[in-house]
Structure formats: structure tokens, C-alpha cells
Amino acid sequence: VQLQASGGGLVQAGDSLRVSCTVTGRAFGTSTIGWFRQGPDKEREFVATLHWLDGRTMYGESVMGRFAISRDEDKNTVSLQMNGLRPEDTAVYYCAARKPRYGRSSDSSDYSYWGPGTQVTVSS
């Protein structure tokens, strides 16, 4: 499984931004795709995850109600719509995949495949 994130940028507090992850490779159709982030001097944090097969999702507490994860089966992408952005959302955002047939998880160590991150910066 290969992953490539895109769509990061610089926005102001309260703005919205959408980052996307293009997923390729064998059997990813039964995979769980997750988004994690790592801010300056912070540990990696779980953001959201989605199971490709049934579309079920799970969110981290700090983004619940503001962010939404979704998939586009035609484009093989998993997107993260981020609304009401705050300066504390500033981080490098990574998409990751579990091995096929594994379910949703908020633990980054459960994810075997990682793409390069995309920087999201929110100014106050």
C-alpha cells in the first residue's frame, strides 16, 4: 500500500481546509486508513480513521465535531475536511494504512504504511 497526502497550507483561525490522501496498492480496499498529526514539540496524535470497506469512522476528541473523514472510491482517496481550524491544529498531517482486514484503531503503532506528511499551519 502506498499513500500520498496533499492539500496542506497556511490558513487563518476559523478557516476550513481539506487534505487528501491518495491510496494505491494491492488489497487496500479492505484496509483502514487513518489520519494522524504531529505539531511542534508534540507527540503524534490520532485525528481520524475510516474503514474503506464499510465506511465506518472514528475521531480523536480534539477534532470531533470539526473534522470529517470521507472516502472517494472512484479516485482512491481518503480526505479530511477540517472546519473551524485553530492555531493548535497546526501540525504535519500524515495518512496511514493498516494491513488489509484490520479494523479501525487510534493507535499509530497499529498502522503499517505511512505516507509523507503535509504541513497545515493555522495563524491566529
Salt bridges, closest charged atoms under 4 A:
GLU45 OE1 - ARG37 NE 2.84
ASP54 OD1 - HIS51 ND1 3.76
GLU73 OE2 - ARG71 NH2 3.94
ASP89 OD1 - ARG37 NH1 2.84
ASP89 OD2 - ARG66 NH1 2.79
